[in-house]
Amino acid sequence: MTSAKQLLPAEIVLLRETLKLSEAEFASRIGLTDRRMLKLLETGDQRPSEQINKALLKLLQRTAGRSPKLKRMLAAVKERTVDF
């Protein structure tokens, strides 16, 4: 069994900033209706739901080719996954 991959709060911020998206645009892309929830995710005050986490990972995978930073982040997230 594999544990769930999850972006850290700093990685969520880096992803949004690297893609040059406003908080509202980024929130919309990952399925959030309220950008205030994004702030909670970015500060670590709230953990992403499974649905939001999947959207974050999908966005990272689709855009990793655009930036070396995102490519490194994707590799780091994949390394954090532990097989049981």
C-alpha positions as CSV (number, residue, x, y, z in Angstrom):
1,M,0.0,0.0,0.0
2,T,1.2,3.5,-0.7
3,S,0.6,6.5,1.5
4,A,-1.1,9.6,0.1
5,K,1.1,12.2,-1.5
6,Q,0.4,15.7,-0.2
7,L,1.9,19.1,-0.9
8,L,3.3,21.1,2.0
9,P,2.0,24.6,2.6
10,A,5.2,26.2,1.2
11,E,4.9,24.0,-1.9
12,I,1.3,25.2,-2.5
13,V,2.5,28.8,-2.3
14,L,5.4,28.0,-4.7
15,L,3.1,26.3,-7.2
16,R,0.7,29.3,-7.2
17,E,3.5,31.8,-7.5
18,T,5.4,29.9,-10.2
19,L,2.2,29.6,-12.3
20,K,1.7,33.4,-11.7
21,L,-1.9,32.9,-10.6
22,S,-3.8,35.1,-8.3
23,E,-5.2,33.5,-5.2
24,A,-8.7,33.6,-6.7
25,E,-7.5,32.0,-10.0
26,F,-5.6,29.3,-8.2
27,A,-8.4,28.6,-5.9
28,S,-10.8,28.2,-8.8
29,R,-8.4,25.8,-10.6
30,I,-8.2,23.5,-7.7
31,G,-11.9,23.5,-7.0
32,L,-12.1,25.9,-4.1
33,T,-15.0,28.4,-4.1
34,D,-13.5,30.7,-1.4
35,R,-10.0,32.0,-1.7
36,R,-9.8,32.4,2.1
37,M,-9.6,28.6,2.2
38,L,-6.5,28.8,0.0
39,K,-4.9,31.1,2.6
40,L,-5.6,28.5,5.3
41,L,-3.9,25.8,3.1
42,E,-0.9,28.0,2.3
43,T,-0.3,28.8,6.0
44,G,-0.8,25.2,7.1
45,D,-3.8,26.0,9.3
46,Q,-5.9,23.6,7.2
47,R,-5.0,20.4,5.5
48,P,-6.4,19.9,2.0
49,S,-9.2,17.5,1.5
50,E,-8.6,14.4,-0.6
51,Q,-10.4,16.0,-3.5
52,I,-8.3,19.3,-3.3
53,N,-5.1,17.3,-2.8
54,K,-5.8,15.4,-6.0
55,A,-6.4,18.6,-7.8
56,L,-3.2,20.1,-6.5
57,L,-1.2,17.0,-7.5
58,K,-2.8,17.0,-11.0
59,L,-2.1,20.7,-11.5
60,L,1.6,20.1,-10.4
61,Q,1.9,17.1,-12.8
62,R,0.5,19.0,-15.7
63,T,2.6,22.0,-15.2
64,A,5.9,20.5,-14.0
65,G,7.4,20.7,-17.5
66,R,7.1,24.5,-17.5
67,S,9.5,25.2,-14.7
68,P,12.6,23.5,-13.2
69,K,11.3,24.5,-9.8
70,L,8.1,22.6,-10.3
71,K,9.9,19.6,-11.8
72,R,12.0,19.4,-8.6
73,M,8.9,19.8,-6.4
74,L,7.2,17.0,-8.2
75,A,10.2,14.7,-7.7
76,A,10.3,15.7,-4.0
77,V,6.6,14.9,-3.6
78,K,7.1,11.5,-5.3
79,E,10.0,10.7,-3.0
80,R,7.9,11.4,0.1
81,T,5.6,8.6,-0.8
82,V,6.3,5.6,1.3
83,D,5.4,2.0,0.3
84,F,4.2,-0.2,3.1
